[in-house]
Amino acid sequence: MKLDHIVDQITDAISQKNNLHSPHMGNTQKMDQTAIIKEQTQDLSSSLQQRVHHEFFQAGPLEPLLTDELITEIIVNSPESIWFEKSGQFYKHSDFFLSRITYNNFIHLLADQAGVQTNYKFPFANGEWRGFRVHLASPPSAAEHTLTLRRLRPSALHLSELYAKSWCNSQQLEQIKKLVQTRQNILVVGTTGSGKTTLLNSLVQEALPDRCVFIEDTPELVQSHDLSVRLLTRADASGALPPIEQSDLVKQSLRMRPDRLIVGEIRGAEAKDLLLALSTGHRGSMASLHADNANEALLRLEMLVLMGAPQWDLLTIRRLIQYSIHAIIITRKDNDSWKLDGLYRIASLESFGFIVSEL
């Protein structure tokens, strides 16, 4: 008999006891379910018994992916469509969730363990779970629960390690070290999966032992010593608590005696508050921004500042950017590895916009 049929039988047996799995299931309930699973799978091999157990109590088909350190990203589009990134390439997983009921139960279990929730009003959630950054999209914005997991690095790579991986050449390595040591404000730019967070972590290692205040949506940056501190945004799907935005965190961080501000990714109106902080003395700060090149990054930065200060004219915004950003580092993904795509600075501000030049 196929595993999915066995799982359906187990689900029916559990339903008859009015004892369907939930994140807050008690010990008695779990013992009852374990007994039912053991009875229904007694003729299976030990490996298949374990697979069924994972379906009901753990991550089902995701379990071997979660423990494979070479897998950097897992994408679940539906119970039957699971993909993973390994060595820079995406592959479709040969396994799948054996029941839509067990899939939905897994999503509820993950959300409970990650401390997040989604509903009709707030269909998106971000969090951390089992060493992965979690993004969950739910109906009505998605046809069904859609999950994206990105593995978090437990420790940061030093710049010398990136150099050893041929990310940059020796001259570029020294230039980047000098930017950090001379307290230049750095914008790390790249597309999805280009290594922005990895590079930002490496730059922070060069900034030690300064007190860094990290500002993030989810804890991805490595806090290297106890003098530094992390601030996280909050989005409460229940509506019981007010949201905490990155712009709120930037304002609060200025009262926390930071040597450097480190923003995981500039996404919205916080760009205005961050640039104001950088232009008034918080040198040596760093942030990342999603863009393909230096000119595109500066244009996007303009747009984000406008979100926070729509009353400002464009020239004021551009001058603020010119005073605040000293260097732009572009990183990109090249097949299965990361590469430095260039080091830039704002050479001048003209009537038509910025002119950038390579360092």
Secondary structure, 3 states (H helix, E strand, C coil): CCHHHHHHHHHHHHHHCCCCCCCCCCHHHHHHHHHHHHHHCCCCCHHHHHHHHHHHHCCHHHHHHHCCCCEEEEEEEECCEEEEEECCEEEECCCCCCCHHHHHHHHHHHHHHHCCCCCCCCCEEEEEECCEEEEEECCCCCCCCEEEEEECCCCCCCHHHHHHCCCCCHHHHHHHHHHHHCCCCEEEEECCCCCHHHHHHHHHHHCCCCCEEEEECCCCCCCCCCCCEEEECECCCCCCCCCECHHHHHHHHCCCCCCEEEECCCCCCHHHHHHHHHHCCCCCCEEEEECCCHHHHHHHHHHHHHHHCCCCCHHHHHHHHHHHCCEEEEEEEECCEEEEEEEEEEEEEECCEEEEEEC
